[in-house]
């Protein structure tokens, strides 16, 4: 599979899977939680509060791991493993772009000062379990 085809396969998973796990590292131990992810090409974006453990953990160590795509049907479900580095963004236009009224449970609005966007800049994607095939690596 060419890198162009692999990138398209990865993008297909990202476009069809919004909920996944985000793992950070604290005191040399992983800490995972479910998050909602959006993508801008291969960059992952997820809104969160600046007042969370994950924000503190990322400030100490910006390297993360993300799993997206497994649907639970068994063998053959394609998913991606993502290694990347996070940049915390307070960009107002990005917050507006990702805002959804469901977020009112946690934030006053897109201008809430506690709302931040985690921009995950991947260093590598691994396309896993696609019809039982060997993993395919997309290095960035």
C-alpha angles and dihedrals in degrees: 000000000000121000088247091054091044091051089052091050090051091048090051090057091047093049093050100040121059101161120069143129127281116201122196129178125242122174089349092303128109121245117192133190138166116260139173112245133200124186137217100195101304097339113101121217128193129173120226142148124276085223096068133103090242091060090052092046092050092050088056095042120007095192114109142171124217132192118199136166113032108133098188098246093119134240113015097037105131117221137162133234111206128198114192152137123252129226116192111226131195092178106150095210091052091049089051091048093053097038117123126174089240086072090068086088088073108018137044091226142306089297093057105129091220092059112099132167121227108217108200111201105196123221092186142009122199116198104212138194097358100168090329093301123146115271115274120213125217108191117198 
